[in-house]
Amino acid sequence: MKQVWENLQEIRTAAPLVHNITNYVVMNTTANALLAIGASPVMAHAVEEVEAMVGFARALVLNIGTLSSAWIEAMLRAGKAAKARSVPIVLDPVGAGATRLRTDTVLRLLDEATPAVIRGNASEIRALCDSLAITKGVDSTDSVDSALEAAHKLVERYSLVVSISGPTDIIVGKEQVSRVHNGSALMTRVTGMGCTASALTGAFLAVEESPFQAATQAMVTMGVAGELTAVRANGPGTFQVQFLDVLYALDRAELEARARVEIR
């Protein structure tokens, strides 16, 4: 995969600050994953400081997993500040379609913050285009391919990149579509893996000008690390711990030998 190793090295060298407004469930997981690949995470969600914090960041990750009125306001303020400063934004629409609050919040963030990448599962992506889409909590009930039409509509309307996670990850840009055939079924047994993918997308956006390339490279890195971890892990518990070790130690030979990507 072109430049994935070079950009991973850039993350490790530059340690870009990635500002996360994310959910309680995954804060520790995503912060540690960012540290493991060499980025510098900050988990700041207070309304009083988010605009100032964005000024120090090279990417902003907005994750709606545990919403409240204050957090929605913080995300909107941070998103607008990032937009004004040309700081790239990743939006994770956790559970979009499950409740009106979640769907409306994502649509508002899309309109007012103009994210560079939206990364979610198939049901979440479809729900943003079709209010009849059904989600089961934050798990996907749709196939990745079934969300392709919705992804193309989102790309056309909002001029962003859509990253859909699944057994095969699909990244949809204005002119290209990539399919990443990496990963492990064990990743679905550990909470926060999707949120981690969004956080890593933020890290790659911090060093890569192309949102399409950054989103694809993040999913390749995530998938390869998942495969390597699955070989070592005994189950979900050891997977979660060893995933961080694998991210930290990931080298060029493993990354390039295992990456399975189609770009059209």
C-alpha positions in Angstrom: 0.0 0.0 0.0 1.6 3.2 -1.2 2.9 5.4 1.6 1.3 3.5 4.5 4.7 2.7 6.0 6.1 6.2 5.3 3.1 7.8 7.0 3.2 5.4 10.0 6.8 6.4 10.4 5.8 10.1 10.2 3.3 9.5 13.0 6.0 7.9 15.1 8.4 10.7 14.4 6.1 13.7 14.7 3.8 12.4 17.4 0.9 14.6 16.1 -1.7 15.7 18.7 -5.1 14.0 18.0 -7.9 15.6 19.9 -10.7 13.1 20.7 -14.2 13.9 21.9 -15.2 10.3 22.3 -17.3 8.1 24.5 -16.7 6.8 28.1 -16.5 3.2 27.0 -13.5 3.6 24.7 -11.4 6.5 26.1 -8.7 4.3 27.5 -8.7 1.9 24.6 -8.4 4.6 21.9 -5.9 6.7 23.8 -3.6 3.7 24.2 -3.9 2.7 20.6 -2.9 6.2 19.5 0.1 6.1 21.9 1.0 2.7 20.6 1.3 3.9 17.0 3.2 7.0 18.1 0.5 9.7 18.1 -0.2 12.0 21.0 -3.9 11.7 22.2 -5.9 14.2 24.2 -9.4 13.4 25.4 -10.9 16.8 26.1 -14.6 17.3 26.0 -15.4 20.3 28.3 -17.3 23.0 26.5 -15.1 25.6 28.1 -11.9 24.3 26.5 -12.6 22.4 23.3 -12.1 25.3 21.0 -8.7 26.2 22.5 -7.6 22.5 22.4 -8.4 22.2 18.7 -5.9 25.0 18.2 -3.1 22.6 19.3 -4.3 19.6 17.4 -3.5 18.2 13.9 -6.7 16.2 13.8 -10.0 16.0 15.6 -12.0 12.8 16.2 -15.7 13.2 17.1 -17.4 10.0 18.4 -21.1 10.1 19.4 -21.1 6.8 21.4 -22.3 8.3 24.7 -24.2 11.5 23.9 -25.4 14.2 26.2 -26.5 17.8 25.6 -23.1 19.1 26.8 -21.1 16.7 24.7 -23.1 17.6 21.6 -22.4 21.3 22.2 -18.7 20.5 22.8 -18.6 18.6 19.5 -20.2 21.4 17.6 -17.9 24.0 19.0 -14.8 21.9 18.4 -16.0 21.0 14.9 -16.5 24.6 13.9 -13.2 25.6 15.4 -11.4 22.8 13.5 -13.2 23.8 10.3 -12.0 27.4 10.8 -8.4 26.3 11.3 -8.4 23.6 8.6 -7.9 20.9 11.1 -9.2 17.6 9.5 -12.1 15.9 11.3 -13.1 12.3 11.6 -16.7 11.6 12.5 -17.7 8.3 14.0 -21.6 8.0 14.0 -21.9 5.3 16.7 -25.4 3.9 16.7 -26.7 6.3 14.1 -30.2 5.1 13.2 -30.9 3.6 16.6 -32.3 6.8 18.0 -33.4 10.1 16.5 -30.9 11.9 18.8 -28.0 10.1 17.3 -29.0 10.5 13.7 -29.9 14.2 14.1 -26.6 14.9 15.9 -24.5 13.3 13.1 -26.5 15.1 10.4 -25.9 18.4 12.2 -22.2 17.7 12.6 -22.0 16.9 8.9 -23.7 20.2 8.0 -21.8 22.4 10.5 -18.4 20.9 11.0 -17.7 19.4 7.5 -15.6 16.4 8.5 -13.0 15.0 6.1 -13.9 11.4 6.9 -16.9 9.6 8.3 -16.1 6.1 9.6 -18.8 3.7 10.7 -20.4 0.3 10.1 -22.8 -0.4 7.2 -26.0 0.2 9.2 -24.8 3.5 10.6 -23.8 4.7 7.1 -27.2 3.6 5.6 -29.1 5.2 8.5 -27.7 8.6 7.6 -29.3 8.4 4.2 -32.4 6.3 5.0 -34.3 6.8 8.3 -35.8 3.3 7.9 -32.4 1.6 8.3 -32.4 -0.6 11.5 -29.4 -1.0 13.8 -29.0 -3.4 16.6 -27.4 -1.1 19.2 -24.1 -0.1 17.8 -23.6 -3.4 15.9 -24.2 -3.6 12.1 -27.2 -5.5 10.7 -26.3 -4.7 7.1 -23.5 -5.9 4.9 -20.7 -3.5 3.9 -21.7 -3.7 0.2 -25.3 -2.8 1.0 -24.0 0.6 2.3 -22.2 1.5 -0.9 -25.0 3.5 -2.4 -25.5 5.4 0.8 -21.8 6.1 1.0 -21.7 7.5 -2.6 -24.6 9.8 -1.7 -22.8 11.1 1.4 -19.6 11.6 -0.6 -21.5 13.6 -3.2 -23.5 15.7 -0.8 -20.8 16.5 1.8 -17.5 16.2 -0.2 -15.9 13.8 2.2 -14.6 10.2 2.4 -16.7 7.4 3.8 -14.9 4.5 5.6 -17.2 1.5 6.2 -15.9 -1.2 8.5 -16.8 -4.9 8.1 -15.2 -8.3 7.2 -13.9 -6.3 4.2 -13.5 -2.6 4.9 -14.6 -0.3 2.1 -13.4 3.3 1.7 -15.3 5.5 -0.7 -13.9 8.7 -2.1 -15.0 11.0 -4.9 -13.1 9.2 -7.6 -11.8 6.0 -6.0 -13.0 3.1 -3.9 -10.7 0.9 -1.9 -11.4 -2.5 -0.3 -9.2 -3.7 2.6 -9.2 -7.4 3.0 -7.4 -7.5 6.4 -8.6 -8.1 9.9 -9.8 -10.9 12.3 -13.1 -12.0 13.6 -11.8 -11.6 17.1 -11.9 -7.8 16.6 -15.7 -8.0 16.8 -15.5 -9.5 20.2 -13.6 -6.6 21.8 -15.4 -3.4 22.5 -14.0 -0.2 20.9 -12.3 -1.7 17.9 -14.4 0.5 15.5 -13.8 3.5 17.7 -10.1 2.7 17.6 -10.2 2.6 13.8 -11.6 6.1 13.8 -8.9 7.3 16.2 -6.2 5.8 14.0 -7.8 7.5 11.0 -7.3 10.7 12.8 -3.7 10.0 13.3 -3.1 9.3 9.6 -5.1 12.4 8.7 -2.7 14.4 10.8 0.2 13.4 8.4 -1.5 12.7 5.1 -3.2 15.4 2.9 -5.5 12.9 1.1 -8.4 11.9 3.3 -9.0 8.9 1.0 -5.4 7.7 1.5 -5.4 8.4 5.2 -8.7 6.4 5.7 -7.4 3.5 3.7 -4.0 3.4 5.4 -5.6 3.5 8.8 -7.8 0.5 8.0 -4.9 -1.4 6.5 -2.8 -0.8 9.7 -5.8 -1.7 11.9 -6.5 -4.9 9.9 -2.9 -6.1 9.7 -2.5 -5.5 13.4 -5.7 -7.4 14.1 -4.4 -10.4 12.1 -1.1 -10.5 13.8 -2.7 -10.2 17.2 -5.2 -13.0 16.5 -2.3 -15.4 16.1 -1.0 -14.6 19.5 -4.2 -14.1 21.5 -6.1 -16.8 23.4 -9.4 -14.8 23.3 -10.9 -11.3 23.5 -9.1 -10.4 26.8 -5.6 -11.2 25.6 -6.4 -9.8 22.2 -7.2 -6.4 23.6 -3.9 -6.2 25.5 -1.7 -7.7 22.7 -3.3 -5.5 20.0 -1.5 -2.6 21.6 1.8 -4.4 21.6 1.4 -5.3 17.9 0.6 -1.8 16.9 3.7 -0.6 18.8 6.0 -3.1 17.2 4.5 -3.2 13.7 7.3 -3.1 11.1 7.5 -2.5 7.4 8.0 -6.1 6.4 4.8 -7.3 8.2 2.8 -4.3 7.0 3.7 -4.6 3.4 3.6 -8.4 3.2 0.1 -8.7 4.8 -1.6 -5.7 3.3 -4.4 -6.8 1.0 -5.9 -3.7 -0.7 -7.8 -3.2 -3.9 -8.1 0.4 -5.2 -10.3 1.3 -8.2 
